[in-house]
Structures are given as structure tokens and as C-alpha cells.
Amino acid sequence: MNDFLIALQESLANATFVQLVLSRPLQPEATTSKVTYRPVLLKAGSRIQATSTEGPRETHRNLTPDEVIADVSQQLGEHFGNANLFTAAADVALQQKPQGDWKITRRPPSKAPALSLPLHNRTKQYLIPDGVPCPFLIEIGVMTPDGKVRAAKYDKFRQVNRFLELVNDVLTELPADRTLRVVDFGCGKSYLTFALHHLLTVIHRRSVEIVGLDLKRDVIDHCSAVARKLNCAGLTFQVGNIADHQAPTDVDLTVSLHACDTATDAAIAQAVKWNTKVILCVPCCQHEFATKMSDTLLPALQQHGILKERFAALATDAIRAQALEVLGYRTQVVEFIDLEHTPKNLLIRAVQRVGETPQLAQLIQNYQRCKTDLGLGDIALEKFLEPSERQMLNGTFTNIKMT
């Protein structure tokens, strides 16, 4: 049933919801034969109207998306045994079997949306909703067993969902016809590794091979035990570093979250070497540029240590993003989580270009100009790259690989 509720939540969040019908009353004395949910537009804004049918009589309730999730969760299994969800993406049917378990069926969409819900009129919805039990969040203590997010863990809950939103936005860039190969560098306690596994396997029903890497044996042992307990198919953890890990020729997605200083550069370089389709990295401490930038650059800024450190960090991410543009990626630098929760709040998202012809000369010029303006010579990222990739950044090799 959880999978059905997740599908419902996604349709409400993505404005693809068309209709939901609950039917087959479970109690012989029940007077309500069915409940139908559909979008309506009221003076107060967009709502989901729940219509309960009791013989010839109908009653109506106007609900927010959060209230719909709570209402359906309470109705299923207690009052109704069937549910049919119609969205612009798919039809999803749920049926309770005589022995009590649930059968879910997905088919191509059969109904077109009659009303889209404006984003500004909807309560914030999450890919993993509050109130619906999620096994890995329960295991790591973010949720209670009944699916309620613990108050002290709500920031972590939001961080997990924000990460999943950023991944979900680029899933169409990944191969759709085979097992997805993912490497997570410096996975640590692996909150987000388990979240990624949940997104790909539970929400999107994909087959995966996800490897979490970390240098700490005790961390890897703990994560491996959790993966076994939760029966996370296709998820493994290994002790190892970025440079030594042997991966398939092509990797679909690489993730590097909070790798210290130039370890982020090593992760980016390895991802490029593996011909990775999508690269996600959230840099941590960034000290290299602070020691290499010209002292004559913006002296009023550099005389204050904290300002120099933050400026150097922003410059580092700008250079990384520009380098990835030269090497065949479309890049974005986006806010990962609110600055009030962590100063390490930027994520670099790079998607490999497919069938595009970039203005390579201009990209190379932009990269070199940025380095020159900052007074930088050799930098760690270039040292980690292959010789041909270094030549690309220097403008002496132009046979860029386009896929």
C-alpha cells in the first residue's frame, strides 16, 4: 500500500493528478459505496474535492494534498479494499486480497487532466512524504515506525527530499533500458545513498547497481548491515578510495557529497574518466584556492579571513563548473539545502551533453579567463584529469567526445 500512497503523493506534487476512486466497501453495514477525489478550483485556491456516495446522496469535502494523503491512508484497508488512481503519467490500481496483502497494478494513462494545480496553491510535497512509513528513514531514526518524521530530524528529512528532487529532475538523462550503475564517493553514514536507492528502486522501479565507497571500515560495515536488513537489492558498500575503485567502463551517475577539499576534484575527474552521464557533487572544505589566488585580487576582500575563505570556495566551484562545461557537460550550481542549516549548501549538477554542438572555443576561453583573473596556475582538478582532458582545458586538444 505504501507504493500506492507514494504514487498518489507524486501525482499531487507534480500536478499530474486526475482522479482517485476508492471502492469495494469492506464492512457489510457500510453506507458509503465509494469516494471519488478530483481537483477543483475554488475562490480560496485549488483543492481536491472528496465526494462520498451514499445511495442517491453525495457529500463533499474540499481537501489540501496533505489532507488527501491522510484521508486515503485512513480509508484504505479499514473502509475500502479497492483504489484506482488516474494520473497524466499512468493509471495505478490497488486491490486488497482475501489474505490481507495488497496487489498494485500500473497501466498507461487513460484520462487526461481536467485541471492542473498551480504550484503556489499547493502545500509543499515531498518525494518521500511525511506520514507514510519509509523503511530506511525509520532505520536511521528520521521517522517513527508509523511514518511520522521526528521533530529533531526534520532538517535531515528535508535535506533527503531536496537531494531526491535534484536527482529526480535529471533521471530522464539516464539510460531507461537497463540496470543503472551508480557510484557514491565518500558515502559516510549513507543517508543519501539509501535515499537514492529508494528513489530509483521503490519510486521509479529501476534495477540498480549502486556502490557506496568510504575509507572507514566501521562505517562500511554498518552501512552493509543496514542494506542487508532492509533487503536493498543492488546496493553494496566497499572500503576504498576514489582513485583505486574499479568500475565498469561507463557509469551512469556519480555522487560525491562533502568530500574534503581536492577530494571533490578527484571525484569529478574519475567521473569524467568513466564517461558518467550525470555528476552530482556537494563540496566540503575548499582550501586550495585560498592559498593560490593572487594577493592583488580584490585586496579589500582578501584582508578578512572569513571573506577570503568564502570567496575562494565560490571561485573553486565556478572553476569546477566551467571545466565540466569544456569537458562535455551542461552544468548547474544549485542550492542544496538552506544556508541556515549548513554553509556547505551548494551542489554542482552536471549532465553529459547528447547530440549538442557546444561553442567549445568560447567555453575554453571562459575557463582560462577565470583562472587568469584569479591569478591561478596549475590546480588540483587538472592534475587529476587524463592528459587529453587537460589538453582540452588548455585549448590544445579539441576532439571532444560527444555521445
C-alpha positions as CSV (number, residue, x, y, z in Angstrom):
1,M,0.0,0.0,0.0
2,N,2.9,2.4,0.7
3,D,3.9,2.3,-3.0
4,F,0.3,3.3,-4.0
5,L,0.4,6.2,-1.5
6,I,3.8,7.3,-2.9
7,A,2.3,7.3,-6.4
8,L,-0.6,9.4,-5.2
9,Q,1.7,11.8,-3.4
10,E,3.9,12.2,-6.5
11,S,0.9,12.9,-8.8
12,L,-0.3,15.6,-6.4
13,A,3.2,17.1,-6.1
14,N,3.8,17.1,-9.9
15,A,0.3,18.3,-10.8
16,T,-0.4,15.1,-12.8
17,F,-3.3,14.0,-10.6
18,V,-6.6,13.5,-12.5
19,Q,-8.9,11.4,-10.3
20,L,-8.9,8.8,-7.5
21,V,-11.7,6.4,-6.7
22,L,-12.0,4.3,-3.6
23,S,-14.5,1.4,-3.9
24,R,-15.4,-2.1,-2.6
25,P,-16.6,-1.3,1.0
26,L,-15.0,-3.8,3.5
27,Q,-17.8,-3.6,6.1
28,P,-21.2,-5.2,5.3
29,E,-23.0,-2.4,7.1
30,A,-21.2,0.4,5.2
31,T,-23.5,3.0,3.7
32,T,-20.8,4.7,1.6
33,S,-20.3,2.8,-1.6
34,K,-17.3,4.9,-2.9
35,V,-15.3,8.0,-2.5
36,T,-14.1,10.0,-5.5
37,Y,-11.3,12.6,-5.4
38,R,-10.9,15.2,-8.1
39,P,-9.3,18.6,-8.5
40,V,-11.5,21.7,-8.1
41,L,-10.7,25.4,-8.3
42,L,-12.3,27.5,-5.5
43,K,-12.1,31.1,-4.6
44,A,-9.6,30.1,-1.9
45,G,-7.5,28.3,-4.5
46,S,-7.0,24.8,-5.8
47,R,-8.3,21.9,-3.7
48,I,-9.0,18.2,-4.1
49,Q,-12.7,17.5,-3.6
50,A,-13.7,14.2,-2.0
51,T,-17.2,13.1,-2.9
52,S,-18.7,10.4,-0.8
53,T,-21.6,8.4,-2.4
54,E,-24.2,7.1,0.0
55,G,-27.0,5.7,-2.2
56,P,-28.6,8.7,-4.1
57,R,-26.9,11.1,-1.7
58,E,-23.5,12.8,-2.1
59,T,-21.4,14.7,0.4
60,H,-18.4,16.8,-0.4
61,R,-15.2,17.8,1.4
62,N,-12.5,20.1,0.0
63,L,-9.1,19.0,1.0
64,T,-5.5,20.0,0.6
65,P,-3.0,17.5,-0.9
66,D,-1.7,16.7,2.6
67,E,-5.2,16.0,3.8
68,V,-5.9,13.8,0.8
69,I,-2.9,11.6,1.7
70,A,-4.0,11.3,5.3
71,D,-7.6,10.6,4.3
72,V,-6.8,7.9,1.8
73,S,-4.3,6.3,4.2
74,Q,-7.1,6.0,6.8
75,Q,-9.8,4.8,4.3
76,L,-7.8,2.0,2.6
77,G,-7.8,-1.3,4.5
78,E,-10.3,0.0,7.0
79,H,-13.3,1.0,4.8
80,F,-12.3,0.2,1.2
81,G,-10.4,-2.6,-0.5
82,N,-10.0,-1.1,-4.0
83,A,-8.4,2.1,-5.2
84,N,-8.0,3.4,-8.7
85,L,-5.6,6.3,-9.3
86,F,-5.7,8.1,-12.6
87,T,-2.8,10.5,-13.5
88,A,-1.4,12.0,-16.6
89,A,1.5,9.6,-16.4
90,A,-0.2,6.3,-15.5
91,D,-3.2,4.5,-14.1
92,V,-2.4,2.8,-10.8
93,A,-4.8,0.2,-9.3
94,L,-4.7,-1.2,-5.8
95,Q,-6.6,-4.2,-4.5
96,Q,-6.6,-5.9,-1.2
97,K,-6.5,-9.7,-1.5
98,P,-8.6,-12.0,0.8
99,Q,-5.5,-12.8,2.8
100,G,-5.0,-9.1,3.6
101,D,-2.0,-8.2,1.4
102,W,-2.1,-5.7,-1.4
103,K,-1.7,-6.0,-5.2
104,I,-0.7,-2.9,-7.2
105,T,-1.0,-2.7,-11.0
106,R,0.2,0.0,-13.3
107,R,-1.1,0.7,-16.8
108,P,-0.7,3.5,-19.4
109,P,-2.8,6.6,-18.6
110,S,-6.4,6.6,-19.7
111,K,-7.6,10.0,-18.6
112,A,-6.4,13.5,-19.4
113,P,-6.1,16.1,-16.7
114,A,-9.1,18.4,-16.5
115,L,-7.4,20.9,-14.1
116,S,-3.8,21.5,-13.2
117,L,-2.9,22.7,-9.7
118,P,-0.8,25.8,-9.6
119,L,2.4,25.2,-7.6
120,H,1.8,28.4,-5.5
121,N,-1.6,27.0,-4.2
122,R,-0.2,23.7,-3.0
123,T,1.4,22.7,0.2
124,K,5.0,21.6,-0.2
125,Q,5.0,17.9,-1.2
126,Y,8.0,15.6,-0.9
127,L,9.0,12.5,-2.9
128,I,9.2,10.7,0.5
129,P,6.1,12.2,2.3
130,D,5.7,12.7,6.0
131,G,3.2,10.2,7.4
132,V,4.0,7.3,5.0
133,P,6.4,4.8,6.6
134,C,9.7,4.6,4.7
135,P,11.9,1.7,5.8
136,F,15.4,3.4,5.6
137,L,14.2,6.6,7.3
138,I,12.8,4.5,10.1
139,E,16.0,2.6,10.4
140,I,18.2,5.7,10.6
141,G,15.8,7.3,13.1
142,V,14.4,10.1,11.0
143,M,10.9,8.6,11.1
144,T,8.9,6.7,13.7
145,P,7.6,3.3,12.8
146,D,4.2,4.7,11.8
147,G,5.9,7.1,9.3
148,K,5.9,10.4,11.4
149,V,9.0,12.5,10.9
150,R,10.7,13.1,14.3
151,A,10.8,16.8,15.2
152,A,14.5,16.8,15.9
153,K,15.2,15.1,12.5
154,Y,13.1,17.3,10.2
155,D,16.1,19.2,8.8
156,K,17.6,15.8,7.8
157,F,14.2,14.8,6.3
158,R,14.1,18.0,4.2
159,Q,17.7,17.5,3.1
160,V,17.0,14.0,1.9
161,N,14.0,15.1,-0.1
162,R,15.8,18.1,-1.5
163,F,18.6,15.7,-2.7
164,L,16.0,13.4,-4.3
165,E,14.3,16.4,-6.1
166,L,17.7,17.3,-7.6
167,V,18.2,13.7,-8.8
168,N,14.7,13.2,-9.9
169,D,15.0,16.3,-12.2
170,V,17.7,14.6,-14.3
171,L,16.5,10.9,-14.3
172,T,15.4,11.3,-17.9
173,E,19.1,11.8,-18.8
174,L,19.9,8.3,-17.6
175,P,19.5,5.1,-19.7
176,A,16.0,3.8,-19.5
177,D,16.5,0.3,-20.9
178,R,19.0,-1.3,-18.5
179,T,20.3,-1.5,-14.9
180,L,21.5,1.8,-13.7
181,R,25.1,2.0,-12.5
182,V,25.8,4.4,-9.7
183,V,29.0,5.2,-7.6
184,D,28.8,7.2,-4.4
185,F,32.2,8.5,-3.3
186,G,32.8,9.1,0.4
187,C,29.3,7.8,1.3
188,G,29.8,8.1,5.1
189,K,26.7,7.1,7.0
190,S,24.9,6.9,3.6
191,Y,21.7,8.6,4.5
192,L,21.6,9.9,0.9
193,T,22.9,6.7,-0.6
194,F,19.9,4.8,0.9
195,A,17.6,7.7,-0.3
196,L,18.9,7.4,-3.8
197,H,18.3,3.6,-3.7
198,H,14.8,4.3,-2.5
199,L,14.1,6.8,-5.3
200,L,15.4,4.5,-8.1
201,T,14.1,1.2,-6.9
202,V,10.9,1.9,-4.9
203,I,9.6,5.1,-6.6
204,H,10.8,4.5,-10.1
205,R,11.0,0.7,-10.2
206,R,14.5,0.6,-11.7
207,S,17.1,-2.1,-11.4
208,V,20.3,-0.7,-10.0
209,E,24.0,-1.4,-9.1
210,I,24.9,1.2,-6.5
211,V,28.3,1.1,-4.8
212,G,29.0,3.3,-1.8
213,L,32.7,3.9,-1.1
214,D,34.3,5.1,2.1
215,L,37.7,4.8,3.7
216,K,36.4,3.8,7.1
217,R,35.8,0.1,7.7
218,D,33.4,0.6,10.6
219,V,31.2,2.9,8.5
220,I,31.1,0.4,5.6
221,D,30.3,-2.5,7.9
222,H,27.4,-0.5,9.5
223,C,26.0,0.5,6.1
224,S,26.3,-3.0,4.7
225,A,24.4,-4.4,7.7
226,V,21.6,-1.8,7.2
227,A,21.4,-2.7,3.5
228,R,21.1,-6.4,4.3
229,K,18.5,-5.7,7.0
230,L,16.4,-3.7,4.6
231,N,17.0,-6.1,1.7
232,C,18.3,-3.3,-0.6
233,A,18.8,-5.2,-3.8
234,G,21.7,-3.9,-5.9
235,L,23.2,-1.8,-3.1
236,T,26.7,-2.6,-1.8
237,F,29.3,-0.8,0.2
238,Q,33.1,-1.1,-0.1
239,V,36.1,0.2,1.7
240,G,38.1,2.1,-0.9
241,N,39.1,5.5,-2.3
242,I,38.2,7.3,-5.4
243,A,41.4,6.7,-7.5
244,D,41.6,2.9,-6.8
245,H,38.0,1.9,-7.4
246,Q,37.5,-0.3,-10.4
247,A,34.2,0.4,-12.1
248,P,32.6,-0.6,-15.4
249,T,33.7,1.4,-18.5
250,D,30.5,3.6,-18.2
251,V,28.9,4.8,-15.0
252,D,25.5,6.4,-15.3
253,L,25.6,8.5,-12.1
254,T,28.4,9.5,-9.7
255,V,27.7,11.2,-6.4
256,S,30.3,13.0,-4.2
257,L,28.8,14.6,-1.1
258,H,31.1,16.6,1.3
259,A,34.4,15.2,0.0
260,C,37.0,17.3,1.6
261,D,39.0,19.9,-0.4
262,T,40.6,18.4,-3.5
263,A,38.9,15.0,-3.0
264,T,35.9,16.6,-4.8
265,D,38.3,17.3,-7.8
266,A,39.4,13.7,-7.7
267,A,35.8,12.5,-7.8
268,I,34.9,14.8,-10.7
269,A,38.0,13.7,-12.7
270,Q,37.1,10.0,-12.1
271,A,33.5,10.6,-13.1
272,V,34.7,12.2,-16.4
273,K,37.1,9.3,-17.0
274,W,34.2,6.8,-16.6
275,N,32.1,8.7,-19.1
276,T,29.5,9.4,-16.4
277,K,26.1,10.6,-17.7
278,V,25.3,12.7,-14.6
279,I,27.6,14.0,-11.9
280,L,26.4,15.4,-8.6
281,C,28.8,16.8,-6.0
282,V,28.4,18.9,-2.9
283,P,31.9,20.2,-2.0
284,C,33.0,20.4,1.6
285,C,36.0,22.4,2.9
286,Q,37.9,24.1,0.0
287,H,41.3,25.4,0.9
288,E,43.3,25.1,-2.3
289,F,42.3,28.4,-4.0
290,A,42.7,30.4,-0.7
291,T,46.4,29.7,-0.9
292,K,46.8,30.1,-4.7
293,M,44.8,33.1,-5.6
294,S,46.7,36.3,-6.3
295,D,47.1,38.6,-3.3
296,T,46.4,41.6,-5.6
297,L,42.9,40.3,-6.5
298,L,40.3,42.3,-4.5
299,P,42.6,43.1,-1.6
300,A,39.8,44.7,0.4
301,L,38.1,41.3,0.4
302,Q,41.1,39.1,1.0
303,Q,42.2,41.0,4.1
304,H,39.3,39.4,6.0
305,G,39.9,35.7,6.5
306,I,36.3,34.6,6.5
307,L,35.5,36.6,3.4
308,K,38.6,35.3,1.6
309,E,37.6,31.7,2.6
310,R,34.1,32.0,1.3
311,F,35.2,33.8,-1.9
312,A,37.8,31.1,-2.6
313,A,35.1,28.4,-2.1
314,L,32.8,30.1,-4.6
315,A,35.6,30.6,-7.1
316,T,36.5,26.9,-6.7
317,D,33.0,25.8,-7.6
318,A,32.9,28.2,-10.5
319,I,36.1,26.8,-12.0
320,R,34.8,23.2,-11.5
321,A,31.6,24.0,-13.2
322,Q,33.4,25.8,-16.1
323,A,35.8,22.9,-16.5
324,L,32.9,20.4,-16.8
325,E,31.3,22.6,-19.5
326,V,34.5,22.3,-21.5
327,L,34.6,18.6,-21.0
328,G,31.2,17.9,-22.4
329,Y,28.6,18.7,-19.7
330,R,25.8,21.1,-19.1
331,T,26.3,22.3,-15.5
332,Q,24.2,24.0,-12.8
333,V,25.2,25.2,-9.4
334,V,22.1,25.0,-7.2
335,E,21.3,25.4,-3.5
336,F,21.3,22.0,-1.9
337,I,19.8,23.0,1.5
338,D,19.0,26.3,3.2
339,L,22.1,28.2,4.3
340,E,20.8,28.4,7.8
341,H,21.3,24.6,8.2
342,T,24.8,24.3,6.7
343,P,27.3,26.7,5.0
344,K,28.1,23.8,2.6
345,N,24.9,24.3,0.7
346,L,25.8,24.3,-3.0
347,L,25.5,21.3,-5.3
348,I,27.1,21.1,-8.7
349,R,24.9,19.1,-11.1
350,A,26.5,18.2,-14.5
351,V,24.6,16.4,-17.2
352,Q,26.5,15.0,-20.2
353,R,25.6,16.7,-23.5
354,V,23.9,14.4,-26.0
355,G,23.8,15.5,-29.6
356,E,24.7,19.1,-28.8
357,T,27.4,21.1,-30.5
358,P,28.9,23.5,-27.9
359,Q,30.8,26.6,-28.7
360,L,33.9,24.9,-27.4
361,A,36.3,27.8,-28.2
362,Q,34.2,30.2,-26.1
363,L,33.9,27.7,-23.2
364,I,37.7,27.2,-23.2
365,Q,38.2,30.9,-23.2
366,N,35.8,31.4,-20.3
367,Y,37.6,28.7,-18.3
368,Q,41.1,30.2,-19.0
369,R,39.9,33.7,-18.3
370,C,38.5,32.7,-15.0
371,K,41.8,31.1,-14.0
372,T,43.8,34.2,-15.2
373,D,41.6,36.6,-13.3
374,L,42.0,34.7,-10.1
375,G,45.8,34.5,-10.6
376,L,45.8,30.7,-10.6
377,G,48.4,28.4,-12.1
378,D,48.1,24.6,-12.0
379,I,45.2,23.4,-10.0
380,A,44.3,20.0,-8.5
381,L,41.4,19.3,-10.8
382,E,43.7,19.5,-13.9
383,K,46.2,17.2,-12.2
384,F,43.6,14.5,-11.6
385,L,42.3,14.6,-15.2
386,E,43.7,12.5,-18.1
387,P,46.3,14.2,-20.3
388,S,43.8,14.6,-23.2
389,E,41.3,16.3,-20.8
390,R,44.0,18.6,-19.5
391,Q,44.8,19.5,-23.1
392,M,41.1,20.2,-23.7
393,L,41.1,22.7,-20.9
394,N,44.3,24.3,-22.2
395,G,42.8,24.6,-25.7
396,T,45.4,22.3,-27.3
397,F,43.1,19.3,-27.9
398,T,39.6,19.6,-29.5
399,N,38.4,16.1,-30.2
400,I,35.7,16.3,-27.5
401,K,33.8,13.1,-27.0
402,M,30.1,13.6,-27.9
403,T,27.6,10.8,-27.2
